[in-house]
Amino acid sequence: MLLAAFLNFHGEQAVVVGGGAVALRRVPVLLRAGLKVSVVAPGIAAGLRTQDVTCMERGYRTEDLSGARLVLACTDSAAVNDRVTEDALSLGLLVSHAGSAERGNLRFPATLERGEVQLALTTGRELPMLAQALRERLEGVLPEALPLDGWVQRREQAVALSGSEREAALAGLRRDIRLAVGLSA
């Protein structure tokens, strides 16, 4: 079983070793999460160069991981991915091994975002197609917009109350949330 968690790495350094298709998919995710991204590869796709990343067009060196908190090993060489993963793990970093997920300690889930609501899905196995299919299914049932600000304000007001008033206010909020997402009250 994997630990499901949302991590705040805003402003932290990520190193992506590999400049191809996997990097093209992962780098935007890292940038949206607020990470500073460096890409290291002998060849870097043009689509990566147009993003807000530091590009180092050369082979990987262990010292490339200096200062990183998160590492992606996504080259087309299993040997390089293995070396990057081993180096990152020895430094206590989070690392995703694109060719063999079980070798790293970080996996990317299928995600669904609606405003500030973010859902992450994984199968806990190497079946990303299942997680992607489940995400697509949930896209069809999750409302486009939810009144989060109003709900947060109601919750803050409710927890400031005491006793039965608090319980009634929270029950009303719970009912409204359930109805908004298509569940029975």
Sequence and secondary structure as in RCSB ss.txt:
>XXXX:A:sequence
MLLAAFLNFHGEQAVVVGGGAVALRRVPVLLRAGLKVSVVAPGIAAGLRTQDVTCMERGYRTEDLSGARLVLACT
DSAAVNDRVTEDALSLGLLVSHAGSAERGNLRFPATLERGEVQLALTTGRELPMLAQALRERLEGVLPEALPLDG
WVQRREQAVALSGSEREAALAGLRRDIRLAVGLSA
>XXXX:A:secstr
         TT EEEEE  SHHHHHHHHHHHHTT EEEEEESS  HHHHTSSEEEEES   GGGGTTEEEEEE  
S HHHHHHHHHHHHHTT EEEESS GGGSS    EEEEETTEEEEE  SSS HHHHHHHHHHHHTTS S   HHH
HHHHHHHHHTS HHHHHHHHHHHHHHHHHHTT   
